[in-house]
């Protein structure tokens, strides 16, 4: 198959769909890779590396979209890209459709085959292509939050781990999944007082085994969330409902309870955010203030460390992409129901229920379409 990799055009998005190593694997298996000129430069990969791996360097994104059977990206297509997507073309990337009505409408209209990294599952029901970026975002959330707490960033002016004679600060992490676990890893490493809130007793027990008494597990239905957030200086939103809009766990009134100069890092913002006062920001302008609380809501956090993120993402996506290119979507979907979970839009029909429910589309089961 002919696989196209356009340069990412989302603001401050420096990741790229394929590394030179991944290109080499694909071209060695007989596939052709069209790679946009300098598309990997900001992630630390130059044109020469891609050429040596067998890629053809193409100047214009239009030519890549026009000539490729599969488009491989990192972030969701923007308006200019949606216009270039062709009928029956496969789009393989993060989509997060439940947070993008215009995007969903555009992809439905394109009659393309849209496969979302974030809804592909494994045999245990986990999300193997979302996990590496969630891990990075979780780690970055504490790093970013600690920076935002500095006074020159309009934060409270505290060090998360305290100091000799000074008590450590309180961090509250909403969600004990991949984001939450990695946030806890960083926060406990900085010696903060860490509360992890989750609805699953089993998940909290798992985290307790990992972190011991370094964290305080909180079962969501038995926790006074208002009291917790009034005590913390850093609130991290890491909740996830696969493929669906994030639930608004923190209301505007609850934000008012937080200390002046406290920080919210809403990692769930790419699915709409779990804090009512959250709105998407960029790496160029990452924060804003509501009720004296600093909000950090960058929708592509891992894009801030593009080399690490691109390599980690490719480790997860390449086996799926190779299978897709080798066999075609029809055969792959028939053989692999976990891969089929990634199908969000198929030739004008919405095939992921959470997305259909969010925007009022008729839901069509992918099993009906693929057989």
N, C-alpha and C positions, 0 to 999 in steps of 0.2 A: 504493500500500500504506500501511497504518498502521504507523508505526515508533515504538516506545516506548524512551525513554531513562530508566531509573531511576537514582536517586542511588546512587553506590557506597557499600557498607556495610562493606567490609573495613577493619579498623583502620588509621587514618592514610592511607587512600587518598582523595586529593583530586582525582584526575583525573576526567574525565567523558567519556562516549562520543561526544558531538557538540559542536562549537563552534557559536555562532550563525551563522557563515559557512556551515558545512556544512548546518545546518538550512535556511538560505535556498535553497541549491542544491536540496535535496530537495523543499521545498514549492513552489518554482518549477516543478518537474517534475511537479506534481500529487499529490505524496504528502502524507500527514498525519503530523505529528510530535507525539507526546505526551511532554512533558518534565516530570520531577518537580520540584516546587517547590524552588527554591534548589539544585538539583543541581549547577549549575556555579559556585556562589558561591566556593568555596575555590580554584577554578582561575582566578578573576578575571572570571567572566562572570555577570551578574545576570539576573534574570527578565525585565526590561524588554528586554534585548538579544534574548532568545529570542522574546519576543512580537513584536517588530518583525520578526524573521526568519520569522514565521509559525507558531511552535510554540504548542500549547495547553498551558498550565501545569496540571498535575495534582497534587493534594496527596499522594495515597497510591500507593505502589509497587504495591499489590494491583490498583489500577485500571489501571495501565499494563500489567502482565502479563496482566490479564484481557482488555483491549481491543486489544492490539497483535498484528500478524502477525509482526513482526520485533522482537526485543529486541536493542538495541545497548548493549554495556557495554565496560568496559576490563578488569576482572579477572573471574576465574571466579565463577560464582554460588555464594553460600554457602548453607547448609542452608535458611534461611528463604526464599531466592529459588528454590531448586530445587523447593520445594513448590508454588510459584506457576506454574511453567512448564507449559504446556498441550501436549497431543498435537498434533503437526504444526507447532507454533510454531517459528520459526527463531530460534536464539540465535547471535549473532555477536559474538565477544569472544575474549580470550586465555583458553585453557582449561588448558593444561599438565596434561593428564589423567594422564600417566604418574606424576605425583607426587601424585595424588589418587584413591585407591580409592573413598572414599565419594562423592566428586563424580561419578566415572564411573558408579557404581552408580545414583546418583540420576538422572542424565541418561538412562541406558539405560531406566530404569523410566518416565521421563516420556514416552517415545516422541516426543521432539522432534527437530528437525533442528539439529544442533550443529556450527557451523563455527568452527574455531580460527584466529585470526589467525596464530599462530606456525607453522602447517604449510602455508599457502598459498605456492606457489612462483611464480617467474617463468620465462621461457624459458631462463635460464641455470642453473636449479636453485637459485637463491638464495631468500631468505625476505624478501620486500619489506615485509611488515607487521610482522615481528619486528625488522627492521634499525633503525628509528628509536629504539625503546626500548632495543635493545642498545647503540646508540651512546651514548645518554644514560647508561645504566647503566655502560658502560665508562669514561666520563669521570668519573662520580660515584665510581667505585670508588677512584680515586687520591685524589680530594678527601677521601672518607671515610677512606681508609686513612691519609693524612697527618695528619688530625685525630686518629685513634685512636692514632697514634704519640706524641702529646704525653703528657707524664708525668701530667698531671691527668686523662687518660683511661685511665690505667693502662698506657700504652704504654711503649716503650723510652726515649722522651725524645730522639728524634733528628729532625733536619730532613732530608727526602729529598734535597735538593740539596746538603747539607753547608753549608759556610761558608768564608770565606778561611782557609786553613790546615787545613781539615777535609775529608776525603774524602767524596764523595757516598755515599748509602746505596744498597743493592742492592734492586731490585724484580724479582720473577720473575712473569711473566704466563703462565698456562697457557692455551693456545689463541690462535691468531693470526687469529681471525675478526673480526667486527664489534666485539665487546666488547674483544678483545685489541688491535686496531688503535687504538681510541679510548682505551683505557687507556694504551697506549704514547705516544699523542699528548700526554696530560697528564703522564705520568711523565717523558718526555724534556724537556717544557717546564719542568719543575721541576728539571731537570739531574741527575736520578737516574741510576744505572747500571742499565740496563734489559735483562733477558734475556727473550726471547719464545720459548716452547716450543710447537712444533706438529709434527704428524706429516707434514705436507705440505711437501715441498721447494719446490714451486711457490709455495705461500702465503708461505713464509719469504723466498723470493727477491723476491716482490712487496713485502713489508714492508721489505726491505733497500733496494729502490729508493726507497721513500717516505722512510725515516728515515736511510738511509746508515749511518755509523758511530755514530749515536746509540743504536742498539740492538745487542744481541748475539743473533743468531738461533740457536736450539738445536733440532736435529731430535730428536724425542722418543725414538726408538729408539737414538740414539747419545749420549744425554745421561745423566750421572750425576745423576738428579733429587734423590737424597738429599743429595748435596754442594751442589747449587744451593740447596735450601731451607734448609740449615744456614747458608748465607752471607747469605741475604736478610733484610731486616727487614719487607718487605711482599710477601705472596703473594696474587696475584689469580687466582681461578678463573673462567675464561671459556670452558670447553669446552662443546660442544653437539653432541648427536645429535638431529636434528629429530624432535620428537614423542615421544622416548624419555627414560627416566631417565638422568641424567648419570652417567658412569662415575666410580667412586671412585678417582681417581688418587693421592690422598694418604691414606695409612693413619694410624691412631692412632699407631703407632710412629714414623712419619715426622714427625708433628707434634712429637714429643718431641725431635727433632733441632734444632728451631728455637730461636733465641735468646730468652731471657726478655724479654718485652715486645714481641716481634714481633707482626705483625698479619696475619690472614687475612681477605680480603674475598672471600666465595664468591658471585659473581654468578650462578652456576649453581644457586643454592638453589631457585629456582622450579621446577626440574626435578629436585629431590632433592639437589642439591649434589654437588660433585666432591671434597670432603674428608670423610673418614669421621667426623670430629668435628663436622661442621656440623649445625645445626638451625635452622629458620626463626625469625627475630626480626622485630620491628616497628620503625618509626621512633621510637616512644615509648621502647622498650628495645632498642636496636640491637645491643648487644654482650654477650658473656659470655666467660669465661676458661677454657681447658682447658690444663693443663700450662704455665701461665704465658704462654700465647699468647692474644692478644685475637682473638676471632672476631666479625666483622661479617657477619651473614647475613640482611639485610633482604630479604624476598621480593618487595617491590614498590619497589625503589629509585627508579625514575623518579617514583613518587608523591610524592617529596619536593620535586620541582620541577614541580608539576602544570600550571602554565600553559604552560611550555615543552613539557612532555610531551604535553599534550592537543593543542596546535597541531601538533606534529610527527607525532603519531599520526594525526590527521585528514587530513593531507596524503597519508598512505599509504592509509588505509582508505576514504576517501570514494569514489574511483572504483569500488572493489569493491562498496560498499554501494549506490551508485547503480545499478550494473548489476543487482545482486540485486533491488532494489526495482522497477526498470523491467521486468525480464523474468521474475522468479520463479526459484527455485532450479533447477527441472527444466531449463529452457531454458539457463540460465547454465552449469550443470554439463555439459550436452551439448556446448556450444560451447567451453568453456574448461576444459581438463584441468588447468591450473595452479590454477584456482579449486577444482576438484574435490579437489585434494590437501588442501584445508582441511577437508573433511568428516570428522569424527572419530566422530560417532554419528548414526545415521539411523534414526529410528522404532524404537528398541529394539535396533538392531544396531550393533556396533562396527566401524567402517569404516576405522580407522587401525591398521595391523599392529603397530606398536610398542606401542600401548596394549593391544591384544588380547593380545599376548605377555606383557606385564607382569602382567596380572591374570587370565590364563587364560580369556579370552573367546574364543569362536569368531570368527575374523576373516572378515568378509564384504567382498569387494572392492566399492568404490563403483561401479565400472564395471558390475558385475552388477545393481546396484539401479537405477542411472540409465539404463542401456542404452548 
